Amino acid sequence: MIRVAEITIGAFPGQGAYSPGCLESMLTDNHVRQVVDEIDGIATRMLGRGLKDTVLLTSPPTADELLSDAPDVLQVAAFATSVALHRLLCRHGAEITLLVGHSLGEISALVAGEALTVAEGTEVLCHRILALREHDTSGGRMLALSCGRDRAEQILALLRDGDAVVAVDNGPKQTTVSGTPDALTRIEAIAAAIGVQGTPLLAPHPFHNPLLQEARADFARRIAGVRARDLRTPVYSPILGRYYRAGEELGPLLASHFVTPVHFGDSVRRLSDAGARIWVELGAGRTLTNLARSIDPSTLALVPLAGRTSSVSEVAAFLRPAAAPAPPAVQTAAPLGVGAPVAAPAHVPVPDVVPVSAPSPAATAATAAAVPDREETATRIRQLYARILEYPEEVFEDAAELEADLGVDSVKQTEMFAQVAEAFGLGMRPDGFRVADYPTFGAVVDFVHRSASPVPSPVSAPVSAPAPAPAPAPVSAPPVTPAQVTPAQAPVDAPAPAAAVPDREEIATRIRQLYARILEYPEEVFEDAAELEADLGVDSVKQTEMFAQVAEAFGLGMRPDGFRVADYPTFGAVVGFVCAALDGAEVAVR
């Protein structure tokens, strides 16, 4: 495996980082279940409600429902999801360089870094909730603006009172303000008038605002004397602008979060300058990794809980050091309710772009037999888009312009289209497909509804595609284990692998089709001599992601020591690498 020099950041999201079923999907691991049981017991004792009677149900509530009916448990659920995910990744052998929390996420990060035990962290969280419950009478909330801090401050300057402040500086594309309901209503109206999107957040209080001064004082009193233990992994605070230190008193520091802004954008830049290139979202969704990428486009984002199924094992495999022993066998228990089980270990990391896979004949037949109606299609896409963007579902109306109204740029729309295609089992995009041709939410729904119908649709294979001779394996085929690729490890009576190895032309055709779909380039530009960066403008980060998808498509295993994407600068070099790997040479990709 490659020994990367980049710093790997574990990012712990804060308020609202909840998705139905995410927490339960990890409870098949008995160790994780014990951690969640401990959190649930303390929360039930201190708050009167816990996870089992609120979140861990056969039909778990949505984030909006939880915010309305049990806002305190929404915070506990986000905390438990982050702690459980970090614990599960570590049990699979993942190695993370340092931890960063976003607001509430700093408590999760301190538990993961072992400055606090799980019990201590849960009690601190519950005291935080109780202090807010008793002392915040403002009724305030939080609003995300699709602009930088300077413009947000110009909007706030138009208000006559000081009931709203900049709470979170997330970088040039997003600033969050907090304040009273009246102030946020006026801010949203002003922002809309000048073309700035305002999105209400899943926050039951106006965090990082002087309105919470009384709650701050009570919280500090409640946790007085709590000190940080020796940290196993460093924890950086975007609020304090520094690392936490072993032995320091945490009461005043954590209480200051109530009234002190978060400088997440500055933190990403500082960590990027220090060599951070890999960010792992240690919570539901992909909010923090998206923000990191918006500030540093070279960031590789890993999002184990953002897809339809868990990819914990794949992300852990990517983060596992080369010399690390195999992870211990995971003791499993029957999952509660509808949570998906943790996926089996694989060999391809899941980057923040999901490949579109061609459906199998059986899947196509099943789809034709039970095509969802348009309303069901719209509901599923609305839920997916709301989870990806962390927006309320109600903003996704048919007439909503994804870029003009919701601030979703074309690159993000392309990624979202890919995830929709995966969710509905769609195949290759048609010739001439352009995301710009589907600017509204309703247009996306119509496209998917037509494509999923049993009649021939625009999503069928392009006319120019080769005739269906021996069909290549779909991109989504399960990766083959190293034992199946390396002849030395194959069983004695196994058939000779050479018989199943495609020739170079077939390999080149499959990679050409994959690269053309990922980049939305014509297939003919991928000639052997084409320089991926110099000729086609594909930077090294994107090449790494594409290499990962090629590895998945061909069922390759681990990258060799010393592997560098820069050593395969042309399309022909990539094809040659795959040919050699399939031929049993001592090369393979992760």
C-alpha positions, 0 to 999 in steps of 0.5 A: 500500500502507498505510504502517503505523506499527507495529513489525514483529517478526521472531521466531526460535524456538529448540529444537524449531522443526522440521517435516519438509519446511519447510527443503526447501520453500525450496530452490527458490531457488538463493541460499537453497540456497547458504546451506543448503549452507554451513550443512550443510558446516560442521555436517558438518565439526564435528559429524560429521553434517549436514542432507543425510544427516539432514533433507533426505531424500525422507522426512524424519524427524519431530521426535521421531525427530530428537530420538531419533536426531540431537538435535544436528542438530535444533538445526542444522535449526531454525537453518537453517530460520530463517536460510533463511526470513529470507533468502527473505523479504528476497529477496522484498522484506519489511521487518522492523523488529527481530529477537527470538530465543528461546533458541537463536533468538538466534543465528539472529537475530544472523545475520539482523541481520548481527552474524554471517555465516552461517558465523560463526553456524553455527560458534558454534552447533556450538561450543555443541552440542559444549560441551553434548555434552562437559559435560552429563551430567545427562540433563535436559530441559525441561517446559512448564507451562500457567500463569504464572511465580508458579504454576510457582514454587509447584510448584517450591517443593514439591520438596526439591532444586534440580534444577529451575528456571524456565527460560523465562517465556513469559507468563501462560499458559506457563512452561517449567521445566528440570531432571533427569528425576526432578525433571521427573517429579515436577513433571509429577505435581504439576502434573497434580494441581492441573490444570496441563498439563505438556508435554515439549519437544523439548529434549535438555538442561536449558537455562537451568539452573545444571546447565549451568555447566561447559558454559557455561564451555567454550562461552565459551572456545570462542568467545572473541574473537567480536564482533558486527559492525555490525547492519543490523537491531536484535536484542533479547535476551529473556535479556539484557533489552536490544539487542545492540550492535555491537562487543561480545564475544559469547562471554560473552553467548551462553554465559550463555544456558545458565544464565540464564532467558528473559523472553519474556513481559516482552519481548513486553509491552515491545515492544508498549508501544513499538508492536509490532503485527505478529509474523512467525514466522521458523521452523517452526510458530507457537509465538512468534506464539501466545505474543505473541498470548496476551500482546497480543491486538491482535497480527497474527501472520504464519506463513509456514511453519505451513500445508500449503504455503509462504506466504512470498511472501504474507507478503513482499508484506504486509511490502514497503514501498510504494516498494520495487522489485519483488523480483528474479526468483528463480532456481530449482532442482529441489527435493530430495525431497518439499519443496513449492515456494515459492508464487508471489507473491500479494497477500493476507497469511496471518494466523494463521487459515486460512479454510475453503474450499468444495471444487470439484465436481472436488475433491468427486468426487476426495474421494469416490473416495478417502476415507481410513479413520478411522485415516489421518484420525486420523493426519493430524489428530494430526500437524497438531495436534502441529505447531500446538501443539508437542505430542508426537503421542502426547498426542492420543488419542481420549479426550483432552479438548482443553481440560481435558486439553491446555489448548487454549481454544475460540478456538484449537480454532476455528482448528485446526478451520479448518486441519483443514477446509482440509487435508481439503477440507471446505466450509461448517460446518453450521447450529448447528455449535459447537466445544464439541460436539467436546471430545475429539480423537476427536470431531474425528476422527469429525466429519472422517471423516464429513464427508469420506465420499461420503455426504451429511454435516453439512458440506454446505451449510446447508439455508438456503443459496441454491439453486445458481444461478450459484455464487459463486467459492469463498473459496479461489480464486486471487487475481486480479492487479492487472493483471486488476483495474485497467482501465488495465493490462488488454490492449487486446483484453481483454473488458470487465471490467464483464460479469463484475462481480457486482451489489451484492446478490451481493457482499453475500451472499458477504461476509455468508456469509464473515463469518458463518463467520469469526465464527460469527454468524447471517447476518442480523446483517450488515445494511448499518447494522450497526457491526462494532465497536460492534454486533457486537463485532469489534475492528479487528485482527479486522476487518483479518484479515476484510478480507484474506479478503474481498480474497482471495475477490474477487481484489482487489489492493493497498490504496490509500495512506491505507487505514484499516479504521476508515473502513469501520465498517459492514457496508454500508461494506465491501460498498460498498468491494468494489463500488467496487474491482470496478467499477474505481475507484481502490481495492483491498485487500491 
